[in-house]
Amino acid sequence: MNINQGWNNGKHSMKVHFGTNQKNINIPVSLLDNFKENISNGPLIIKIDVEGYEKEVIEGATKFLNNLDNSILIIELLEEINGLLICKEIKDMLIKLNFKEIYKINSNEVFELVDDYYGSGDYIFLKGNTAIEDFNRLKNYA
């Protein structure tokens, strides 16, 4: 991990390099697919916040995500870190894993139903009828 010791001490990344104002530390990682037996197959809310390592996390969780019946996955997709093509690729990967509805949280903190990647931001991917119904019921309270 690249630790930013410069202008923004709270912003760190696996991919972004902060030049001379960074310190590097090694972090052991494991695939989510290796833990799938330990995670319930019931409805899940999954938050992926890995500072630019989103594609790699999804690639290491394809079996786990594919086997879920109902889940809500929240992920930050930033062109500034991953680039446009990778952000679209992440969206496509999740669609192939049967996430059917996509919402983008817009600047007014409103959930906007979208059909593609529409710029940097937080996205919510829904898989399964129960997850879709639960999300639609809960979003009215936000």
GIBELZI-V557553 format. One record per residue. RES is the residue in one letter. OMEGA is omega in whole degrees, 0 to 359 (NA if undefined). D_CENTER is the distance of its C-alpha to the mean C-alpha in whole Angstrom. Layout:
res=(RES & RES)
omega=(OMEGA & OMEGA)
d_center=(D_CENTER & D_CENTER)
This chain:
res=(M & N & I & N & Q & G & W & N & N & G & K & H & S & M & K & V & H & F & G & T & N & Q & K & N & I & N & I & P & V & S & L & L & D & N & F & K & E & N & I & S & N & G & P & L & I & I & K & I & D & V & E & G & Y & E & K & E & V & I & E & G & A & T & K & F & L & N & N & L & D & N & S & I & L & I & I & E & L & L & E & E & I & N & G & L & L & I & C & K & E & I & K & D & M & L & I & K & L & N & F & K & E & I & Y & K & I & N & S & N & E & V & F & E & L & V & D & D & Y & Y & G & S & G & D & Y & I & F & L & K & G & N & T & A & I & E & D & F & N & R & L & K & N & Y & A)
omega=(176 & 182 & 180 & 178 & 183 & 189 & 182 & 185 & 180 & 183 & 179 & 183 & 173 & 187 & 183 & 176 & 185 & 176 & 184 & 180 & 180 & 173 & 181 & 173 & 178 & 179 & 177 & 179 & 176 & 178 & 174 & 178 & 179 & 183 & 188 & 179 & 183 & 184 & 181 & 176 & 177 & 179 & 182 & 166 & 183 & 176 & 177 & 180 & 190 & 171 & 175 & 183 & 186 & 182 & 181 & 178 & 179 & 179 & 179 & 182 & 186 & 179 & 180 & 182 & 180 & 183 & 180 & 177 & 183 & 178 & 174 & 182 & 180 & 185 & 176 & 179 & 184 & 176 & 182 & 181 & 187 & 185 & 184 & 184 & 180 & 178 & 178 & 179 & 177 & 177 & 180 & 178 & 181 & 175 & 178 & 177 & 174 & 168 & 193 & 181 & 180 & 173 & 171 & 175 & 185 & 187 & 177 & 182 & 176 & 178 & 181 & 177 & 182 & 179 & 182 & 173 & 182 & 175 & 184 & 177 & 177 & 181 & 176 & 179 & 183 & 180 & 177 & 183 & 180 & 179 & 180 & 179 & 179 & 181 & 181 & 177 & 184 & 184 & 178 & 179 & 183 & NA)
d_center=(18 & 20 & 21 & 22 & 25 & 26 & 25 & 22 & 22 & 19 & 17 & 16 & 14 & 15 & 15 & 17 & 21 & 23 & 26 & 29 & 27 & 25 & 25 & 23 & 23 & 22 & 19 & 19 & 16 & 17 & 15 & 13 & 16 & 18 & 18 & 17 & 21 & 21 & 18 & 19 & 19 & 19 & 17 & 14 & 11 & 8 & 6 & 4 & 6 & 8 & 10 & 10 & 9 & 6 & 8 & 11 & 8 & 8 & 12 & 13 & 12 & 13 & 16 & 14 & 12 & 15 & 17 & 16 & 18 & 16 & 13 & 10 & 7 & 5 & 2 & 5 & 7 & 10 & 13 & 15 & 13 & 12 & 15 & 15 & 15 & 12 & 10 & 12 & 12 & 9 & 9 & 13 & 11 & 10 & 13 & 15 & 13 & 15 & 12 & 15 & 14 & 12 & 12 & 12 & 13 & 16 & 18 & 20 & 17 & 18 & 16 & 17 & 17 & 16 & 16 & 15 & 13 & 15 & 14 & 12 & 10 & 8 & 7 & 8 & 9 & 12 & 14 & 17 & 20 & 20 & 16 & 17 & 21 & 19 & 17 & 19 & 22 & 20 & 19 & 22 & 22 & 20)
